[in-house]
Amino acid sequence: MAKKLGLTKEQKAKVYEINLQRSKGHKKAYEAGRKKEIIVQAVQQWKDDLKTVLTPEQQKKLRI
């Protein structure tokens, strides 16, 4: 992702944390029996968080 989007060092650190949170959301859904609403919420939060870090051009490349 970092290479594809051309992330800066600062962006890499923030995106890492965002991706870690998404992973935790998926784990929570798995533990709850793969609850779709939890997964959907985790993915939406991931997209919203990434939008605060990425430039419009990077968002286009990621298609969010």
Backbone bond lengths (Angstrom), bond angles and torsions (degrees), N, CA, C in turn:
res aa  C-N    CA-C-N  psi(-1)  N-CA   C-N-CA  omega(-1)  CA-C   N-CA-C  phi
1 M - - - 1.441 - - 1.522 110.57 -
2 A 1.323 116.93 -43.52 1.460 120.93 -177.81 1.523 111.08 -61.38
3 K 1.312 116.42 -42.64 1.456 120.65 -179.24 1.522 110.81 -70.42
4 K 1.324 116.65 -44.73 1.468 122.35 -178.33 1.524 111.33 -60.20
5 L 1.332 116.26 -39.77 1.459 120.81 -176.27 1.526 113.54 -94.10
6 G 1.313 116.94 -11.43 1.457 119.87 -177.70 1.524 112.05 65.70
7 L 1.318 115.79 48.66 1.468 120.61 -176.74 1.521 111.47 -70.90
8 T 1.325 114.36 146.22 1.458 120.09 172.99 1.526 107.89 -77.97
9 K 1.314 116.06 169.69 1.464 120.96 179.01 1.536 110.66 -59.26
10 E 1.323 116.00 -42.01 1.467 121.12 179.66 1.533 110.91 -66.08
11 Q 1.326 116.04 -42.38 1.460 120.04 178.56 1.528 111.18 -63.64
12 K 1.326 116.78 -39.24 1.460 120.73 -179.88 1.524 110.70 -57.51
13 A 1.316 116.34 -44.74 1.470 120.59 -179.26 1.523 110.72 -64.04
14 K 1.320 116.95 -43.30 1.465 120.63 -179.07 1.525 111.31 -68.46
15 V 1.326 116.89 -42.66 1.461 121.02 179.77 1.530 110.15 -65.01
16 Y 1.312 116.95 -37.02 1.463 120.55 176.79 1.525 110.07 -57.58
17 E 1.320 117.22 -47.60 1.464 121.74 -179.74 1.528 111.15 -64.33
18 I 1.330 116.55 -40.09 1.462 121.13 178.85 1.524 109.80 -63.42
19 N 1.321 116.56 -44.64 1.471 120.41 179.17 1.525 111.59 -65.14
20 L 1.310 116.33 -34.93 1.461 120.69 177.32 1.527 110.21 -64.14
21 Q 1.327 116.93 -41.86 1.461 121.05 178.05 1.528 111.01 -64.01
22 R 1.343 116.55 -39.37 1.466 119.74 177.96 1.532 109.80 -62.87
23 S 1.308 116.17 -41.44 1.459 120.91 178.80 1.522 110.44 -60.77
24 K 1.313 116.67 -41.50 1.465 120.66 178.45 1.526 110.71 -64.59
25 G 1.335 116.65 -36.00 1.463 120.79 177.42 1.517 111.46 -64.58
26 H 1.328 115.94 -40.72 1.469 119.90 177.74 1.529 110.83 -67.78
27 K 1.313 116.63 -37.00 1.464 120.25 177.82 1.528 110.00 -63.94
28 K 1.326 115.02 -42.39 1.463 120.30 178.62 1.535 110.08 -60.96
29 A 1.326 117.00 -41.48 1.460 121.09 178.76 1.521 110.62 -65.34
30 Y 1.303 116.48 -40.64 1.474 120.94 179.06 1.528 110.31 -62.25
31 E 1.328 114.75 -43.47 1.463 119.36 -179.52 1.528 111.75 -67.48
32 A 1.320 116.60 -26.37 1.462 121.26 179.62 1.531 111.58 -90.69
33 G 1.303 116.66 10.45 1.458 119.79 179.30 1.516 112.66 88.87
34 R 1.321 115.88 34.84 1.471 122.34 178.49 1.523 111.87 57.57
35 K 1.286 116.88 49.38 1.456 122.35 179.57 1.526 110.07 -66.75
36 K 1.313 115.51 117.99 1.467 121.00 -176.13 1.525 111.96 -59.23
37 E 1.317 117.02 -41.12 1.463 119.74 -177.07 1.534 111.70 -63.46
38 I 1.327 116.67 -32.66 1.468 120.19 178.27 1.524 109.59 -70.40
39 I 1.331 116.69 -40.33 1.467 120.49 178.52 1.525 110.09 -65.59
40 V 1.321 116.80 -45.69 1.465 120.84 179.58 1.528 110.19 -59.87
41 Q 1.307 116.98 -42.53 1.461 121.81 179.04 1.533 110.70 -63.66
42 A 1.325 117.06 -42.64 1.469 121.01 -179.99 1.520 110.99 -64.10
43 V 1.316 117.14 -41.68 1.469 120.86 -179.81 1.518 110.43 -67.71
44 Q 1.335 117.25 -41.94 1.466 119.84 179.22 1.519 111.00 -64.50
45 Q 1.325 117.17 -41.17 1.468 120.85 177.65 1.517 110.17 -62.85
46 W 1.333 117.05 -40.35 1.462 122.50 177.70 1.521 110.50 -59.05
47 K 1.324 116.41 -47.78 1.469 120.49 179.62 1.522 111.18 -62.44
48 D 1.331 116.30 -45.92 1.469 120.41 179.87 1.527 111.45 -60.58
49 D 1.326 115.79 -42.88 1.464 119.84 179.86 1.525 111.42 -66.31
50 L 1.325 116.96 -41.79 1.463 119.94 179.53 1.525 111.58 -62.71
51 K 1.314 116.79 -35.99 1.471 120.72 179.90 1.521 111.94 -61.66
52 T 1.326 117.21 -25.67 1.463 120.11 179.33 1.527 111.99 -79.80
53 V 1.336 116.36 -15.77 1.462 121.40 -175.27 1.533 111.84 -106.43
54 L 1.328 116.62 -37.39 1.458 120.83 -173.53 1.521 112.52 -87.61
55 T 1.313 115.01 152.42 1.462 121.04 174.11 1.527 108.18 -75.70
56 P 1.333 117.84 162.95 1.473 119.41 176.58 1.533 113.21 -56.17
57 E 1.324 116.97 -36.89 1.464 120.30 179.23 1.535 110.93 -66.54
58 Q 1.328 116.15 -41.11 1.463 120.28 178.93 1.533 110.12 -66.79
59 Q 1.311 116.65 -37.54 1.470 120.56 178.18 1.528 110.11 -62.89
60 K 1.320 116.50 -39.73 1.474 120.43 177.49 1.530 111.15 -61.52
61 K 1.325 116.03 -44.02 1.457 120.07 179.75 1.523 111.21 -62.23
62 L 1.304 116.64 -34.97 1.461 121.63 -179.25 1.532 111.30 -86.51
63 R 1.304 115.48 -13.35 1.483 123.33 179.69 1.527 112.04 62.07
64 I 1.336 114.24 51.31 1.473 117.71 174.59 1.510 109.12 -119.78
